[in-house]
């Protein structure tokens, strides 16, 4: 007897999306090693189909739809996913990157990571795109049989902004990647690590601007990973003359991040808003102390295991 088929919407997987792509890789990599009862097929973007997708536990095919061209991608999410699901005779659709189809004939699950477009539109770098995305989120949430989200904070905001029935939403907290823990005696005493994309809500600019407030003899080194392309923090570093103290890195490999976790004094996350924060979980699992902005979501993730600042 054939096993039920799950079509996984990977249109947003292009190699440039950061945390949501980490979520998809880790989730389906773990599913692939579990004793599951399903078959999976991945509907990849044109860009994603060219990447290493060995972590996916099934066939992945090139849909021919770009995940970077916003208009074509939006049409793909709203309409093409359901068409492809019918063609494959899927029993279920999973959309792991917040958005999904407007209407499907089969049950659909979406993972909605945050509601930043609703709660903090001022942090969006493309204001003209904000209202269309909000509309797409409403359509996807209405069609979904179930919504997975990463935290109770995000669940409360989905109910508040999208009007979704709380019973339709399951909170599934994210899990970190196990690493060897390092004792404090092996760590540097002058290296602060921060990691994430350069979207405004990450607030890394405040971390850079804080360094000149510390006298040079006590000033730590700051490493910020997660940039792609031209780093908007580079002009800030140059303006403040902090090239000696700040190293701006692109997206680093798992091995590089493990090495940084072992060497750093602490992880500092100055975010103004988050739906979760996987870097905090990974840091704690590596025994790395965390300095976090005083947000409800960080208290949910780290509780009493971190230091908080305004």
C-alpha positions in Angstrom: 0.0 0.0 0.0 1.4 3.4 -1.0 2.3 5.8 1.7 0.7 9.2 1.9 2.7 11.8 0.0 3.6 15.2 1.4 4.4 18.0 -1.0 6.8 20.5 0.6 6.8 24.1 -0.7 10.4 25.1 -1.1 9.8 28.1 -3.3 11.3 30.4 -0.7 14.5 28.3 -0.4 17.0 30.1 -2.5 20.2 30.1 -0.4 19.7 33.7 0.8 16.9 33.6 3.4 18.8 32.7 6.6 16.8 31.3 9.5 13.8 30.0 7.6 16.1 28.0 5.4 18.0 26.6 8.5 14.5 25.6 9.8 13.7 23.7 6.6 17.1 21.9 6.5 17.1 20.9 10.1 13.5 19.8 10.2 13.5 17.7 7.1 17.0 16.4 7.8 15.7 15.1 11.1 12.5 13.7 9.5 14.7 11.8 7.1 16.4 9.9 9.9 13.2 9.2 11.8 10.8 6.3 11.5 8.2 8.3 9.6 5.2 7.0 7.6 5.2 9.4 4.6 6.8 10.0 1.3 8.0 13.5 0.5 8.5 15.6 -2.7 10.0 19.0 -2.6 8.8 21.8 -5.0 12.0 23.8 -5.4 12.5 27.3 -6.7 14.7 27.7 -9.7 17.5 28.9 -7.5 17.0 26.3 -4.8 17.1 23.4 -7.3 20.8 24.3 -7.9 21.8 24.0 -4.3 22.8 21.0 -2.3 19.5 19.4 -1.2 20.8 16.1 0.1 19.2 16.8 3.4 15.7 16.5 1.9 14.2 13.0 2.5 12.7 12.6 -1.0 12.7 13.8 -4.6 13.2 17.5 -5.2 12.3 18.9 -8.6 12.8 22.3 -10.2 9.4 24.1 -10.4 10.8 26.6 -12.8 9.6 29.4 -10.5 12.0 32.0 -9.2 12.2 32.5 -5.5 13.8 35.9 -5.9 11.5 37.6 -8.3 8.8 38.8 -6.0 5.8 38.9 -8.3 6.4 35.5 -9.9 7.2 34.0 -6.5 4.0 35.4 -5.0 1.9 34.0 -7.8 3.7 30.7 -7.3 3.0 30.6 -3.6 -0.7 31.6 -4.0 -1.6 29.4 -6.9 1.1 27.1 -8.3 1.7 25.2 -5.1 -1.8 23.9 -5.0 -1.6 23.0 -8.7 1.6 21.0 -8.2 0.1 19.3 -5.2 -2.9 18.1 -7.3 -0.6 16.9 -10.0 1.4 14.8 -7.6 -1.8 13.6 -5.8 -0.4 14.8 -2.5 -2.2 13.9 0.6 -0.8 16.9 2.5 1.0 20.2 1.8 3.6 21.7 4.1 4.8 25.3 3.7 7.8 25.8 6.0 8.5 29.5 5.2 5.5 31.5 6.5 3.5 31.8 3.3 1.5 29.3 1.3 -1.3 28.8 -1.2 -4.6 30.7 -1.1 -6.7 27.5 -1.6 -5.9 23.8 -1.6 -8.1 20.7 -2.0 -6.0 18.7 0.5 -5.0 19.6 4.1 -2.3 22.2 4.3 0.1 23.0 7.2 2.1 26.3 7.2 4.9 27.2 9.6 4.4 30.9 10.3 7.6 32.1 12.1 6.6 35.6 13.1 4.3 38.5 12.3 6.9 41.3 11.8 5.0 42.7 8.8 2.1 43.4 11.2 3.7 44.2 14.5 6.6 46.3 13.3 6.1 47.4 9.6 8.7 50.1 10.3 11.4 47.5 10.3 10.6 46.3 6.8 13.2 47.3 4.2 10.7 47.2 1.3 7.6 49.3 2.5 5.7 48.8 -0.8 5.9 45.1 -0.2 4.5 45.2 3.3 0.8 45.3 2.5 0.9 42.6 -0.2 2.7 40.2 2.2 0.2 40.9 5.0 -2.6 40.0 2.5 -0.7 36.8 1.5 -0.3 35.8 5.1 -4.0 36.2 5.7 -4.9 34.0 2.7 -2.4 31.3 3.7 -3.5 31.3 7.3 -7.2 31.0 6.3 -6.5 28.1 4.0 -4.3 26.2 6.4 -5.7 23.3 8.3 -3.0 23.8 10.9 -0.4 26.5 11.7 2.9 25.7 13.3 4.8 28.6 15.0 8.0 28.8 16.9 6.9 30.4 20.2 4.0 31.4 22.4 4.8 35.0 21.7 4.3 34.4 18.0 1.1 32.4 18.6 -0.4 35.3 20.5 0.5 37.7 17.7 -0.9 35.4 15.0 -4.2 35.4 17.0 -4.0 39.1 17.5 -3.1 40.2 13.9 -4.6 37.5 11.7 -7.6 36.6 13.8 -6.8 32.9 13.7 -8.5 30.5 16.1 -5.9 29.6 18.8 -6.9 25.9 18.5 -5.6 26.0 14.9 -2.1 26.9 16.0 0.5 24.6 17.5 3.6 26.0 19.2 6.7 23.8 18.4 9.8 25.4 19.8 13.0 25.1 17.8 15.8 22.8 18.8 19.5 23.8 18.7 22.4 21.9 17.2 24.4 19.9 19.8 28.0 21.0 20.2 30.8 20.2 22.5 30.6 22.5 25.5 33.6 24.6 26.4 34.6 25.6 29.9 35.0 29.3 30.6 38.7 28.9 31.1 39.2 28.0 27.5 37.3 31.0 26.2 38.7 34.4 25.2 37.7 37.2 27.6 37.4 39.9 24.8 35.3 38.4 22.0 31.6 39.2 21.6 29.7 37.2 18.9 26.5 38.3 17.2 24.8 36.4 14.4 21.9 37.0 12.0 20.8 38.7 8.8 21.0 42.5 8.5 17.3 43.3 8.6 16.6 46.4 10.7 14.9 44.6 13.6 18.2 42.7 14.4 19.5 46.1 15.6 23.2 45.2 15.1 24.0 48.9 14.4 23.4 49.6 18.2 26.0 46.9 19.1 28.5 48.6 16.8 27.8 52.0 18.2 28.1 50.7 21.8 31.8 49.8 21.3 33.2 53.4 21.4 31.6 53.8 24.9 34.1 51.3 26.2 37.6 52.5 26.8 40.1 51.0 24.4 42.1 48.9 27.0 38.8 47.1 27.9 37.1 47.2 24.6 36.2 43.7 23.2 36.4 42.5 19.7 33.1 42.1 18.0 32.3 39.5 15.3 29.0 39.7 13.5 28.1 36.9 11.1 25.2 36.4 8.7 25.7 39.1 6.0 25.0 38.4 2.4 26.3 40.8 -0.3 27.2 44.4 0.6 27.1 44.7 4.4 25.1 47.8 5.6 27.1 47.7 8.8 30.4 48.4 7.0 29.9 52.1 6.6 28.9 52.4 10.3 32.1 50.7 11.3 34.2 52.9 9.0 32.5 56.1 10.2 33.3 55.2 13.8 36.8 54.1 13.0 36.2 50.6 14.5 37.9 48.5 11.9 40.3 47.1 14.5 37.5 46.0 16.8 34.7 44.8 14.4 34.9 41.9 12.0 31.9 41.5 9.7 31.5 38.0 8.3 29.2 36.6 5.6 27.0 33.5 6.3 29.4 31.0 8.0 29.5 27.3 7.8 28.4 25.1 10.7 32.0 24.3 11.4 33.0 28.0 11.5 30.1 28.8 13.9 31.1 25.9 16.2 34.6 27.4 16.4 33.2 30.8 17.2 31.0 29.4 19.9 34.0 27.8 21.4 36.2 30.9 21.3 33.7 33.7 22.2 33.2 35.3 25.6 29.4 35.7 25.0 26.7 36.0 22.3 25.0 39.4 22.2 21.6 39.8 20.5 20.3 43.4 20.5 17.1 42.6 18.6 14.1 44.9 18.7 11.7 42.0 17.8 11.9 38.3 17.1 9.6 35.4 16.5 12.1 33.1 18.1 16.0 33.1 18.1 17.7 29.9 17.1 21.2 31.5 17.6 20.5 31.8 21.3 19.5 28.1 21.6 22.6 27.1 19.7 24.8 29.3 21.9 23.4 27.9 25.1 23.8 24.4 23.9 27.5 25.2 23.3 27.8 26.6 26.8 28.2 30.2 25.5 26.8 32.9 27.8 24.1 35.1 26.2 23.5 38.8 26.5 20.0 39.6 25.2 17.7 42.6 24.8 14.8 42.5 27.2 12.1 41.1 25.0 9.4 38.7 25.9 10.5 36.2 23.3 14.0 36.1 24.7 12.7 35.4 28.1 10.6 32.5 26.6 13.7 31.1 24.9 16.4 31.6 27.5 14.4 32.2 30.8 16.9 32.7 33.6 19.9 31.4 31.7 20.8 34.8 30.1 21.5 38.3 31.1 19.1 41.0 29.8 19.5 44.7 29.0 17.0 47.4 27.9 
